[in-house]
């Protein structure tokens, strides 16, 4: 499965996450691990994530296919800097979700729990 995610992420230039409920956080974090920019709808969760990730998400303010289509066209007409968005997302992932960081946090948690 991990190989499938890696193959998929490497094959795309941009990840579009058209959700209507804020439950696709893992796929956004995975996209950032591969330095992929993400377009998604604005909701309280994505707004918060965008704030903490230094404005790395490309947010669509209105949840409908027309607004999403317009935002995708803006991206492909170079009105949005994908390199900047990709770098910001990857930096956020590296600082907060990198496997080595997560593993060390889990280890510390268990060490404290077992003492």
N, C-alpha and C positions, 0 to 999 in steps of 0.2 A: 504493500500500500504506500509506503514512504517513497518507493521508487516511482510509483504512479504520480504522486503529488509533485515530485521533483521534475519528472518529465513534462507534466502539464504546465507547471510554473515556468520552466525554461522555454516552453513553446509560445508563451503569450507575451505581448508587449504591455498589456493593461488588463487588470482584473476588474470586471463589473460585477458588483454584488447587489442585485436588485431585490432587496428584502422589504417586507412590510412589518416585520417584527425584529427587534434587536437581538438576534440570536446567532448571527454569523460571525462572531468575533474571531473564532479560531482561523477561519479562512483568510481574514484580513491580516492577522499576525503571520500566517504562513506566507502570504504574498510578500509581506515586508521582509521576511527571511531571505527571499530570493530577489530582493530589490525591485519588486514590481509595484507600480502605482495602482491605486484602488479608487474606483468610483463607486459611491454608495449613497443611499438616501440619508438625509439629515433626520436624526431623532436624538433624544437625550443622550443615549449611549454613544453614538458616533460623534456627536458634538463634543462630549467629554473626551473621548479617545483622540479626536482631532486636536483638542487643546493640549493634551499631554504629549502628543507626538509631534509637536511643533508644526501644526497645520499640514500634516502630510497626506490627509485624505482629500479627495476631490468630492465635494458634497453636492448633491442635488437637493435643493430645498423643498421641492414639491414631489410627492410620491405619485408620479404618473409616467407613462412610457414616452410621452412627448418631451417632457422636461429632461428625462434621462437621455433621449436621443440627441437633444440639443447639446447637452454637456459632453457627450461622446464626440460629436462633431467638433466642438470647441477644442477638445484634446487633439484630434487628428488634423486640425487646421493650425496647430502650434500656438493656440491662444493660452495654453496652460503648459508650464515647464515640467515635463514628466521627469526629467533627470533630477530636478530639485525635489519633487515630491517623492521619488524613489529613494533618494539619499536620506531624506528626513525619516521616512518610514523604516528604512533599514537601520538607521542609527537608533531609533526608538526600540526596535526589536532587539538589537544587539545589547543595548543598555538594560532592557527590562525582561526579555524573554529568551535570550540565548540559552541553549541547552546546558552549557557549563554553569551558567549563573543559576538556573533553575535547580540543577542537580546539587549545587553547593547549598542552596537554600533548603532543599528537602533534607539533605544530610544534617544541617544544623538543627532543623526542626526535630528530627528523630534523636539526635544526640541529646538535646534538651529534654525531650519527652522521656528518654530512658534513664535519666539521672535521678 
